[in-house]
């Protein structure tokens, strides 16, 4: 018999794949599979004309993977979802219902040199334009002055690829 046992297999068969798994189960499964993460990198020109800014939110202090770290909003695609479904969830959860325009810019393959804490993630990076809205929980940061406690893959791979696309295609967005 493969790894595991009949009781585990039966219990896993009862999970509704269209519902959130919960942190413990998600973290356990993420170590065994490749998860597809949709990364929403919202960029804008600084209102005072001083470069490009990125919108980021801070994880909670009790986050199991990146406590108190800043990151671009994103979510893991659930079974049966498409990208529009993920952005619908993100709009409500991370952007308080604000309207987003989004455009695919790159896939970021997992790094063998610096693997993710929770498991293996293929990141689909989307360049986003966020409607100006009060009351959002995140903050705008200059892309060349990110907080010290920024999630590493966002600092070194995800934000830079979106900035490159923003610069190259800003007139066509």
N, C-alpha and C positions, 0 to 999 in steps of 0.2 A: 504494500500500500504506500502511496505517496506520503510525503510529510503530513502530519496531522492525524486526525482520527474522525470517526463517523459523527461523533457529537459536535465537533467543531464545524464539520461540513454542513450538518443539518442546521446549526445555528446561523451560519453565514447565509444559507439559502433563505432565511426568513427576513433578511435585511431588505428594506425598500431602497433600491438604488437611486430613486428620485428624491429622497429626503436626505438632509444632512446626517452624516454618520456620527457626529460627536468627535471630540478631540482625540480621545484614547484610541478609538477604532480607526479614525483617519490616519493617525500617526503610525499605527501598526501596519495598516495596508500600504501606506506610502513607502515603507521600507521594502515592500515585496514587489511593487509594480512601478511603472512609469506613469506619473500623473501629468496631465496637461494643464498648465497654468496660463490663464489669460491675464496679461499685465496691461493695465491702463495707464500709460504715461501721458499725463496732461502737461503740456508745455504752453508757455506764452512769452511774448516779449515783455520785458519789465515795463510797467506803465510809465516810468520816467526815462525810458530809453537806455537802460544800463544792462543790456544782455538778455539772456534767456533764463526763464524761471521754470521750475518743476513743482507740481503740486504733490505733497506727500502727507501721509498720515502716520501717527505713532502707534505702535502696537501697545497693548496693555502690559502692565508690569508682571502679570501672571501668565503671559503668553508662553507656551511650552517650547517654542523654537527660537523666537527672537524678542525676548522681553525688552520693552521700552525702545526698541529700534524703529527708525523711520523707514518707510518704504512707499513705493507707488501702489495705489490701490490695485487689487487683483483678486482673482478667485480661481479655484480649480474647477474645471469643467466636470459636470456630473454626467452619469450615463443618460443617454437620450437627449442631451442638450446640444444646442449649437451656440455659436458665439453670441448671437443676438440674445439668447436666454441668459447667458452669463452677464452681458452688459445690462440687461434689465434688472438682474439682482444687484449688480454693482451700483446702478443708478440709485436704487432705493437705500441700500445698506451703507454705501460709502460716500454718496454725493447728495443725500437728502432729497432725492427726486429730481435733481438738476438734469437738464438735457445735456447729452454728450454727442459730439460728432466723433467718429472713430474710423481709423484707417489702418489696416495691417501694414507693418513695416518689416518684421523679421521673426524667424524662429531662432531661439537661443537654445542650442543643444546643451545637455548636461555637461558639466566640467568634471573630468576625472581628477584634476588637480585640486579643485576646491568643491567637493560635493556639498549639496544642501544638507542641512542638519536633519531634516525629516525624511529624506529619501531622494529619489531621482525625479526631477521635474523637467519637462520640455516646456519652455516658456514661449508663448505666442505673444509678441510685443505689438501693441497697438498705440499709435500716436493719437492722442485725444485732444479735442478742444472742449473745454468746460465752460458752460454758460456761467456768467458772473452771477453769483448768488451769495447772499449773506447767510451766516449761520453754519457754514461748513466746518467740520471738526479738524480739517487739515490745515496746512500752511504752505505758502509758496516760498521756495528757496532758490537763490541763484544756482545754476547748475555747476558753477565752479566753486561754490561755497556750501556744499552739502553738510548736514550735521555729522559730527564725528561718529555718532551711533546710527549710521545708515546701514541697512542690510547689505552685506558685501556684494552679492550678485547684482543688486540694483545699482550700486555705486560703480562697479567695474564693467558691467556688461549691458544691463537693460536700459538704463538712462542714456549712456553714450550712443547706443544704436538708434534710439528714438531722436536724440539731438541731431545726429547725422542726417536722418530722414527729414527732420524739421527744417534744417538749414537748406538741404538740397531741394526740397519740394514745397517750401512754405508758400510760394506764390500759387501753387496748384491745389492746396488743401480745400 
